[in-house]
Amino acid sequence: MRYSYQIVVPAATYAPWLRDNEFLTLFKQVKKNSLVNFYQAYELWSLVEQLEKVNGDVLEVGVWRGSSSIVMGSKLKQLCSEKHVYACDTFEGVVKSDASRDNFYKGGEHRDTSQAFVAQLVEAAGLTNVTLLKGVFPEETGHCIESRQFSLCHIDVDTYISARQVMDWVWQRLSAGGVIIFNDFGFPMTQGITALVNEYRRDSDKMVIHNLNGNGILVKVKV
Ligand SMILES: C[S@@+](CC[C@H](N)C(=O)[O-])C[C@H]1O[C@@H](n2cnc3c(N)ncnc32)[C@H](O)[C@@H]1O
């Protein structure tokens, strides 16, 4: 194993989610179709709100059954925001596994979903601000949104090459002050993503924050 791991239990006990009934109700609804944990979902929910002050839509690559897309779309709806969520997935499972970087994923995992299934959940959540784009990102669907500007990008793709190519595509379209969230940071099964996020620490236009919930957070500090 390339990294050291331990169960981390923070000493601070501040828990704002306990008073956020809208989030608690929403997470109860989406959790059976979620690979994103409660704390990661709450971070998306609260960051969408903070990023109202930064121009640009929301991009998600790695949707699976749609829970994180629905969390972000629901917050935008609550805010009456004009922003949109573009939610991209093969809906046929993980791609671009590289044995030299990815210690667990081989390709094809998480194919137990479909665009139609997620579309139904998005509709049931009452959201008209989430667009699903099916295909390998960026080569098959990037062109549909190539002229958009983004304030937030949630990358939840499990493999190093996929994550790196999403970053390469979105970076020039991310506003200053915009944020990238890497969902797979720090988990033993996605060591390629931990390595990728750590590579960005040396770049002068990026600030990397290690969140103990499993989100690697990257802020664009310069254009
Ligand atoms: C862990 S799941 C996403 C979980 C989801 N965010 C949730 O809320 O539960 C990873 C997804 O990434 C997708 N994926 C991986 N690489 C991709 C790529 N390059 N283009 C499109 N989808 C990709 C897979 O099909 C899979 O559905």
The ligand as a Gaussian input file, in Angstrom:
#p B3LYP/6-31G(d) Opt

LIG

0 1
 C      -18.434000       6.149000      -7.760000
 S      -19.483000       6.336000      -9.114000
 C      -20.225000       7.921000      -8.858000
 C      -21.070000       8.022000      -7.610000
 C      -22.032000       9.198000      -7.560000
 N      -21.373000      10.489000      -7.605000
 C      -22.971000       9.145000      -6.385000
 O      -23.512000      10.221000      -6.016000
 O      -23.233000       8.076000      -5.822000
 C      -18.350000       6.593000     -10.429000
 C      -18.997000       6.817000     -11.779000
 O      -18.041000       7.407000     -12.659000
 C      -18.369000       7.073000     -13.988000
 N      -17.184000       7.384000     -14.817000
 C      -15.896000       7.073000     -14.566000
 N      -15.076000       7.611000     -15.498000
 C      -15.881000       8.298000     -16.375000
 C      -15.632000       9.085000     -17.540000
 N      -14.383000       9.319000     -18.006000
 N      -16.698000       9.598000     -18.206000
 C      -17.953000       9.413000     -17.738000
 N      -18.243000       8.692000     -16.624000
 C      -17.224000       8.144000     -15.947000
 C      -18.770000       5.608000     -13.861000
 O      -19.589000       5.200000     -14.923000
 C      -19.507000       5.579000     -12.494000
 O      -20.906000       5.662000     -12.658000

